[in-house]
Amino acid sequence: MQPTISIPRHWGYPRFALEQRTNQGIVLGLYCYPTGTKLAEQFGDGWRYALMPNQNSNEILYLQENQIQPLSPQELFTQITAEIEFYQRQITILQQQLSIVTGGFTNG
């Protein structure tokens, strides 16, 4: 079963999705200040996002929707390709370690 999130119709739809990569980082969470609420009156209505700018840090950015820039298709391709290459190197290292532990015998 696919998990779903229900968003009230009068809120409008968020521009960015969970785990989406942006220029500011990866979207970890989102929340809305709906029109007509005290928070919206004080801070402005709309969606806000929690982003992780660096996967090797515990820093979290809290930004409004208009402060976030999506990655271009080329930037997205470059990031994902680099991450795939990183994990492929990690797999190779683990396979070498496993080979040492098993004396060269692996089941696969």
C-alpha positions, 0 to 999 in steps of 0.5 A: 500500500502506498502511503498518502498525504491528504492536503485540504483543497483550500491550502493549495498544493505545495511546489516541492515534494518530500525528498526532492533535491533543490539548490538549497538541499533535500526537502525533509519536511513541509508545513503550511500556514493557511490563509486566515490563520494567525500564523499566516497573518503574522508571517505570511501564508503559504508553504514552508519547508525543512531542507537538509543542505548537506547530507554530512551535517545535521544542519536544517534550513527552514525556508518559504516556498519562494526562497527555494530554487529547483535544480535544473535537469542537468544539475539533477542528473549530475547530482544523481550520477555522482551519488550512484558512482559513490555507492558503486565504489562503496559496493566494490569496497564491500565486495572486496572485504567480503571476499577477504572474509570468505577466503574468496568464496562468495555466494553470488 
